[in-house]
Amino acid sequence: MKASQIILQNYDKLLLEVKNYVEKTAESISKIATRKKVEMAWNIGRAVQKHLEENNQSEKTGYGKHLFERLETDVSISQSALYKMRNFYKSYPKLPRDDDKLNWSHYRVLAGVKDEDRRKYLEDLAREENLDAEKLRKKLRKIRKPQISENKKSEVKKLNFKRGKLFCYELSEVAELGVTCVDCGFGILHQLEKNAPKDAEIVETIKRGEKYLVKKLAVNAAKLNAYKAYLRKVVDGDTIHVILDLGFKIFHEEILRLRQIDAPEFSTSAGKKSARELKKILQNLPFLIVKTHTTDIYGRYLADVFLPDAEGKFSVTETVEKGEYLSQILLDKNLVKTFA
């Protein structure tokens, strides 16, 4: 009997299974390659920067320029790409974690943004709107507008911000203990009482009496690190001391730096006025909603803070969704200026 005459049993099922394996493997290989490009660029950038520092040189000296020329010849990577890799390392001293929304093409754009808040905003925008590198570059051009001088107050800048979602956490495997925890932020881990939902990376907790139900949540990581908070003290015109509700009956104190704005020095009359007005704005509010980002050079977390309405009618959920942005309020009142 010819092979063409043999009837294969359940062949369609086998074919589908084989195709699935091929597609999944190809997708996995592509993701690994994408990540390895990011790691390679960062490591090359670090190596170049360390070499310059060890030899007390910069990229602008004759030594630095010659270094990039030699590397271009010897490793077949363009000088332009090498400069971008070095900028990548300088902008991200810590290798960014694996992120399927950001590849090396994105980081080439982001590495050129010196302002950390602006860079973080563009990262979040790329993730949420699924932007490719070219679209991200166009977004960057739009927000690169000349600063308005202090004498020109005809138009107040509108600040960009992202709202978060409460009680959402990334899962963290603690290999040394063999347990799965939720990452509450600020280096605080809480061990789950039950097994984590299957294949979950981000979870949401819902309180049921004295217990917490943990379920898998399909949400962008940019929504994490949002908390209900209580004011303890106004430190100055752009810094507050708060108590944060991390969930699971865990409370944590932090000094937060309001993101995107800069108040006058507290020792000046303008600085004292700014702090005084901030106290008035916050003094009677039952709670705040806080979304933290990275830390500044002093170790303070940069934060977007949202306020319930002055009459206290907003619930916690409503404040998360539509609370007033504190940094914008202070800017509108001409109590602070934006970061340059």
DOGU-724393 format. One record per atom (N, C-alpha, C): z, y, x; residue in one letter. Coordinates in pm, whole numbers, plus 50000, padded with zeros to 5 digits. Example, Ala and Ser with C-alpha at 12.3 -4.5 7.8 and 13.67 -1.06 7.14 Angstrom:
# DOGU-724393
507804943151319a/507804955051230a/507804967051320a/507084977551285s/507144989451367s/507875000351290s/
END
This chain:
# DOGU-724393
500004987950086m/500005000050000m/500005012550089m/499145021950056k/499075034350132k/500325042750106k/500685050850209a/501865059350197a/501735069050080a/500485073450055s/500265083049946s/500505076949809s/500525063549805q/500715056849676q/502175053249649q/503035055149752i/504455051949735i/505135062949656i/505845059249553i/506565068949470i/507955070949530i/508245083149570l/509545086349629l/510565089149520l/511715082749530q/512765084449430q/513575097249459q/513775105449357n/514605117549368n/514165126649482n/512845126949507y/512355134849620y/512605149849601y/512425154749479d/512615169049453d/514035173549488d/514995164949457k/516395168049488k/516595169049639k/516025159249712l/516125159349858l/515435171649917l/514255174849865l/513495186249915l/514295199149900l/514905200849783l/515705212749757l/516885213549854l/517515202149878e/518665201749968e/518255205450111e/517135199850157v/516655202750292v/516295217550306v/515595222950205k/515225237250209k/516465246150215k/517495242350138n/518725250150139n/519355250450277n/519365238650344y/519925238050479y/519135246850575y/517815246250564v/516955254250652v/517205269150630v/517265273450502e/517455287550470e/518825292550516e/519855284350491k/521215288350530k/521345289350682k/520735279950751t/520795280250897t/520055292250953t/518885295150897a/518105306850942a/518895319650918a/519545320450802e/520345332250769e/521525333550865e/522155322150894s/523305322150985s/522895326451125s/521755321351172i/521255324951305i/520955339951312i/520365345251205s/520035359451200s/521295368051207s/522345363951133k/523605371551134k/524255371251271k/524225359451334i/524825358151467i/524075367051567i/522745366851560a/521935374851652a/522195389751632a/522335393851505t/522615407951474t/523945412251534t/524955403751519r/526285406851574r/526245407151726r/525535397651786k/525485396951932k/524835409451992k/523885415351920k/523265427851967k/524305439051974k/525165439651871v/526225449851869v/527175447551986v/527585435052005e/528515431752113e/527905434752249e/526625431352266m/525945433852392m/525905448852422m/525515456852322a/525405471252342a/526755477252380a/527805472952310w/529145478352337w/529605474352477w/529405461852514n/529855457152645n/529085463652759n/527775465652739i/526985472752842i/527475487152853i/527685493652738g/528195507352739g/529525508452811g/530405498852785r/531715498852852r/531565497053003r/530715487553043a/530515484853185a/529985497153259a/529015503953196v/528425515953257v/529475526953269v/530235529253162q/531245539853163q/532335536953266q/532785524453273k/533815520753371k/533295522853514k/532025519353535h/531435521153668h/531425535953707h/531035544553613l/531015558853640l/532415564053670l/533395559553592e/534775564153612e/535335559453746e/535065546853781e/535575541353907e/534995548654028e/533795554254012n/533135561354122n/533235576554107n/534095580954013n/534305595353990n/532985602853967n/532145597053882q/530835602753854q/530675604453703q/529645611753665s/529275612853524s/527775610453512s/527315608853388e/525895606353368e/525035618553403e/525685630253418k/524925642453443k/524725645153592k/525475638253677t/525315640253821t/524075632953871t/523695636153994g/522555629154052g/522805614154060g/524045610554091y/524415596354096y/524205589853960y/524705596553855g/524595591053720g/523155589353677g/522345599353704k/520935598553665k/520225587253738k/520535586053868h/519915575253947h/520375561553897h/521635560753857l/522185548253805l/521395543553683l/521155552553589f/520415548853468f/518965545253500f/518375552153597e/517005548853638e/516925534753696e/517885531253783r/517905517953845r/518115507153740r/519045509553648l/519315499653544l/518085497253457l/517385508153424e/516175506853343e/515175497753412e/515025499353542t/514075491153619t/514525476653630t/515815474753656d/516315461353688d/516635452753567d/516965458853454v/517305450653335v/516345452853219v/515345461553240s/514305463953138s/514875468953006s/515895477353016i/516415484552900i/516175499352925i/515575506252829s/515215520152850s/516455528752876s/516245539752950q/517355548852977q/517935554252847q/517055557152751s/517525562152622s/518495552352556s/518125539452558a/518995529252498a/520305528052576a/520225528952709l/521435527952791l/522385539552763l/521845551552749y/522685563052716y/523365560952579y/522595555552484k/523155553152351k/524245542452356k/524065532352440m/525085521852454m/526375527752511m/526215536452610r/527385543052668r/528075551852564r/527285559352486n/527865567552380n/528555559052274n/527975547352247f/528565537952151f/529975534152195f/530115530652323y/531435526952374y/532395538852368y/531915550852404k/532795562552405k/533235566352263k/532335564552166s/532675567552027s/533545556651965s/533395544452014y/534155532951963y/534825525752080y/535925531252132p/536605524852247p/537055510652217p/537235507652089k/537535493952047k/536315488451976k/535875476552016l/534685470551957l/534835469451806l/533905475351727p/534005474351581p/533975459751536p/534725456951433r/534755443151385r/533405439551321r/533175426851308d/531925421951251d/531735427651111d/530595433651086d/530325440350959d/528855438050924d/528605430450819d/527205427150786d/526435439050731d/527105450350710k/526415462350661k/525995471650774k/526555469550894l/526255478351007l/525745470251125l/524535473451171n/523975466651287n/523815476651402n/523195472251511w/523055480851627w/522245493351595w/521255492351509s/520465504151471s/521345514651403s/522285510151320h/523225519551257h/524105526251363h/524625518151455y/525535523651555y/524835533151652y/523535531451672r/522785541051754r/522845554951691r/522795555351557v/522905568051485v/524345573051488v/525285564351456l/526685568251444l/527295572651577l/526845566551686a/527415569751818a/527175584351857a/526165590551799g/525875604451830g/526685614451749g/527535609451658v/528365618251575v/529725619551640v/530025631151695k/531275632951771k/532495633951680k/532325640151564d/533465641951474d/533835628551410d/535075624151431e/535495610951384e/535475609851232e/535915620351163d/535925620051016d/534515618950961d/533605626651020r/532215626350974r/531585612651001r/531905607151117r/531375593851152r/531905583151055r/533205583851024k/533795574250931k/533175575750792k/532925587950751y/532285590350621y/530905583950616y/530125585650724l/528785579850730l/528825564650732l/529815558950801e/529985544350799e/530185539450656e/531125545850585d/531415541850447d/530185543550358d/529445554450381l/528245557050302l/527205546150324l/527015542250449a/526045531750482a/526405518550414a/527705515550411r/528155503050348r/527955503550197r/528425514250135e/528425514949989e/527025516349932e/526145523650002e/524785525749951e/523775516450017e/524275507550102n/523415497750169n/522245504550241n/522555514950318l/521525522850385l/521035516150512l/519715516550536d/519225512250666d/519405523950763d/519095521750890a/519375531750993a/518605544850969a/517365543850924e/516565555950902e/517125564350789e/517535557750680k/518135565150568k/519465571250608k/520205564150693l/521465569550743l/521215581950828l/520165581650908r/519815593150992r/519465605250905r/518785602950794k/518445613850702k/519705619750639k/520655611150605k/521925615850549k/522645624550652k/522605620350778l/523255627850884l/522645641750898l/521315642550890r/520645655550902r/521085665050790r/521295659450671k/521665667750556k/523055673750571k/523985666150633i/525355671350641i/525585679550768i/524585679850856r/524705688050977r/524265702250947r/525105709450878k/524795723250842k/525615732550932k/525095744350960p/525845753551045p/527155757750979p/528205759251061q/529515763451011q/529435777650956q/530095780050846i/530165793450789i/531255801150863i/530955812750912s/531955820450985s/533065824850891s/534225828450950e/535375832150869e/535095844750787e/534155852850832n/533845865150759n/532985862650637n/532365850750631k/531495847550519k/532195837650428k/532815842350324k/533595833850236k/532945832850098k/531635835250094s/530955835149966s/530865821149907s/530915811049995e/530775797349947e/531765788350018e/532555780849942v/533525771650000v/532875757950013v/533025751950128k/532435738850154k/533055728350063k/532215719550010k/532695708349931k/532845696150022k/534035690950026l/534335679650115l/533915666450053l/533455657550136n/533105644050091n/534295634750110n/534475625650018f/535565616150030f/535215603549952f/535965592949978k/535785580249908k/537115576249846k/537045571649722r/538255566949654r/538465552149683r/539705547949683g/540025534049710g/540435526549584g/540965514649604k/541445506249495k/542795500649535k/543785502049448l/545145497849481l/545295482749484l/546235478349566f/546675464349574f/545515454649601f/544635458949691c/543565450349740c/543785448549890c/543595436449937y/543945433550075y/542915424350140y/542795425650271e/542065415750349e/542995404250381e/542445392250386l/543245380750427l/543255379750579l/544365375150633s/544505373750777s/545125360150809s/544415352350890e/544935339250932e/545815341151055e/547065336751046v/547975337251161v/547995323351222v/547135321251319a/546945307851375a/548215302251437a/549005311251500e/550225306551567e/551215300351470e/551205305051346l/552135299951245l/551475290551146l/550145290351149g/549415281851055g/549535286450912g/549585299750892v/549725305050757v/548655315550730v/548415318050602t/547505328650559t/548325340150502t/548015352150546c/548735363950500c/547755374150444c/548295383450365v/547505395150327v/547875406250424v/546875413850464d/547085425050555d/547395437450472d/548645441550474c/549085453050393c/548765466350461c/548245465950582g/548005478150658g/549205481250746g/549015490050844f/550085494750932f/550705483351013f/549925472751037g/550425461351113g/551385452451038g/551425453850906i/552365446050824i/551615434950752i/552045422550772l/551455410850707l/552455404850610l/551935400150495h/552795393550396h/552245379550370h/553085369550392q/552645355650375q/552465352250228q/551345345750197l/551095341350061l/551955329250027l/552475329149904e/553305317949861e/552455305749831e/551225308149786k/550305297149755k/549075298349842k/548235288149838n/546995288449915n/546115299949869n/545405305749963a/544495316649930a/543325311449850a/542735319849764p/541535315749690p/540445311249787p/539695301249748k/538675295449834k/537595305649872k/537245305949999d/536175314550054d/536445329450033d/537685333250012a/537995347349988a/538225354650120a/537705366750130e/537995375450244e/538865387150200e/538625391650076i/539415402450018i/539995397449887i/541265400649863v/541925396149740v/542585407949669v/542815405849542e/543535415549460e/544805408749410e/545895416249402t/547135410549350t/547465416749215t/547925408449125i/548345412848992i/549755407648969i/550665416548934k/552055412448917k/552255406048780k/552885394548780r/553235387248657r/554725384548661r/555495393248597g/556945391948604g/557415394748746g/558065384948807e/558525386348945e/557555379949045e/556465374448995k/555505367649082k/554205375649092k/553415372249193y/552165379249216y/551005369249210y/550045372349123l/548835364349113l/547815369949212l/547305361349298v/546335365549399v/544965359649364v/543975368349350k/542645363349315k/541585369749404k/540515362549423k/539395367149505k/538775379449441k/538395389049524l/537835401449473l/536565405049550l/535505407649475a/534235411949536a/534215427149539a/534735432849646v/534795447349659v/534485450949804v/533895462649824n/533565467149958n/534845470150035n/534845466650163a/536035468850246a/536415483650254a/535465492450224a/535755506850226a/536755510750118a/536965502050020k/537915504849912k/539355501449950k/539545494750063l/540875490350103l/541715502050154l/542995499150181n/543935508850238n/544215520650146n/544315517750016a/544715527849918a/546105524149866a/546965534249851y/548355531549816y/548915542249723y/549865538149642k/550685547749569k/551745552649667k/552025565549666a/552955571149765a/553895581149700a/554995583649769y/555995593149723y/556295602849837y/556285615749804l/556485625949907l/557935626049954l/558115625650084r/559445627350142r/559615641450197r/558545646550262k/558675659650325k/557305665250360k/557155678350349v/555975685250401v/556295689250544v/555525684250639v/555785687150780v/555195700650818v/553945702850781d/553295715750800d/552125716650703d/551225726150725g/550185728650626g/549145717850609g/549105707950699d/548135696950684d/548745683250716d/550065682550715t/550745670050751t/551915667450657t/552005655150606i/553085651650513i/553755638550554i/555025637450517h/555815625350542h/555975618350407h/555525605950396v/555535599050266v/556125585050279v/556485579650162i/556855565550150i/555735558850073i/555165548350130l/554005541450071l/554435528250008l/553925525849888d/554135513049820d/553005503649861d/553315493949946l/552295484749997l/552095472649907l/552875471749799g/552845459849715g/553865449649764g/554095439249685f/555035428549720f/556445433849748f/556805445149684k/558105451549704k/558315456149848k/557215459149915i/557275464150053i/557005479150052i/557915486850110f/557745501350120f/557755505250268f/556925515050299h/556715518450440h/556585533650454h/557255539150554e/557195553650578e/556135556950683e/555405567550658e/554405572250754e/554305587450748e/553935593350860i/553545607450864i/552015607750863i/551455614250763l/550005614250742l/549405627950771l/548265627750834r/547495639950860r/546375640750757r/546345651450679l/545305653050577l/543935653550643l/543025645650592r/541715644050655r/540805655950627r/539975659150723q/538875668950715q/539305683550724q/540615686250729i/541055700250731i/542005702750847i/542195715750876d/543065719650986d/543805732350944d/545125731550939a/545935743150902a/546275751251027a/546565764151010p/546995772251125p/548275766551186p/548545769651312e/549765765051378e/550985769451297e/551945760251284f/553115763051200f/553915775151251f/553845777751381s/554615788851438s/554085802451396s/552865803051342t/552275815651298t/552625818551153t/552465830951112s/552745834550973s/551785827450878s/550525826150920a/549535819050837a/549915804350824a/550435798550933g/550845784550929g/552025782350836g/552975791450840k/554145790350751k/553725791950605k/552765801050580k/552275802850443k/551575790150394k/550765784250480s/550055772050443s/551025760850407s/552065759050487a/553065748650459a/553825751750331a/554145764350311r/554895768450191r/554085765650064r/552785768850068e/551935766449952e/551735751549926e/551645743750033l/551505729250017l/552745723449948l/553925728449984k/555155723949919k/555115726949770k/554635738849735k/554555742649593k/553635733249516k/552525729749578i/551545720949512i/552135707149486i/552925702149581l/553385688249575l/554785686349517l/555565696849507q/556995695249484q/557375687949355q/556635689549248n/557035683349120n/556195671249081n/555365666649170l/554505655349136l/555275642149145l/555115633349045p/555865620749045p/555385610749150p/554145612149193f/553585603049293f/552295608949349f/551795603049454l/550495606549513l/549695593649528l/548395594949539i/547545583549576i/546975586649714i/547145577349805v/546755579249944v/545735568749986v/544695573150055k/543755563650117k/543715566750266k/544185557350347t/544265559750491t/542985555450562t/542765561750677h/541605558650760h/542095555450902h/541465560651002t/541885558151140t/543055567351177t/543585565451298t/544645574351346t/544055585351434t/544785596551443d/544335607351531d/544915605151670d/544725614651759i/545165612951898i/546675612451910i/547395616651806y/548855616251807y/549405603951736y/548515595051692g/548965582851627g/549235584251478g/548925595951422r/549115597951277r/547875592951203r/548105586651089y/546975581951010y/546315593750940y/544985594550949l/544215604250872l/544115599050730l/544345607650631a/544425602750494a/543755612150395a/543095606150297d/542655613350178d/543785612050076d/544215623150019v/545325623049923v/544835628549790v/545155621449683f/544715625249549f/545945627649460f/545845637849375l/546995642149296l/546805639549148l/547895635749080p/547835635248933p/547765649548881p/547395651348757d/547335664948703d/548735670948701d/548785684248706a/550055691348716a/550975688548597a/550405685248481e/551205682748362e/551745668548357e/551355660448454g/551875646748461g/551275637248360g/550095640348310k/549475631748208k/548665620348270k/548225622248394f/547425611748458f/548305599648490f/547835587948453s/548495575648496s/548115572948642s/548715562848701v/548365559148837v/546885555548845v/546425547548749t/545015543248748t/544085555248736t/544405564648649e/543565576448630e/543535584948757e/544665585648826t/544715593448950t/543865587049058t/543895573749065v/543035566649161v/541565569949133v/541205570349006e/539805571948967e/539325586448966e/540215595848931k/539755609748917k/540785620248957k/541785616349037g/542775626049084g/542145636749170g/542765648549174e/542245659749253e/542445657049401e/541465661049479y/541475658849623y/542255670049691y/543385666549752l/544295676549807l/543655685149915l/542885679250003s/542255687150110s/541335697950052s/540635694549943q/539745704349880q/540545715549815q/541675712149753i/542535722349691i/542975732549795i/543425727849909l/543895736750015l/542755745150073l/541585739150083l/540425746450134l/539995757250035l/539995753949906d/539625763649803d/540575775649801d/541825773249836k/542825783949837k/542825791749969k/541895788150058n/541755794850188n/543015793450273n/543715782150257l/544935779550335l/544645771750463l/543475765750468v/543075757550583v/541605759850612v/541145754450722k/539705754550752k/539265740150776k/537965738050772t/537445724550798t/537385722250948t/537355709350984f/537165706151125f/535795710951167f/535695716351288a/534395720751340a/533555708751378a/
END
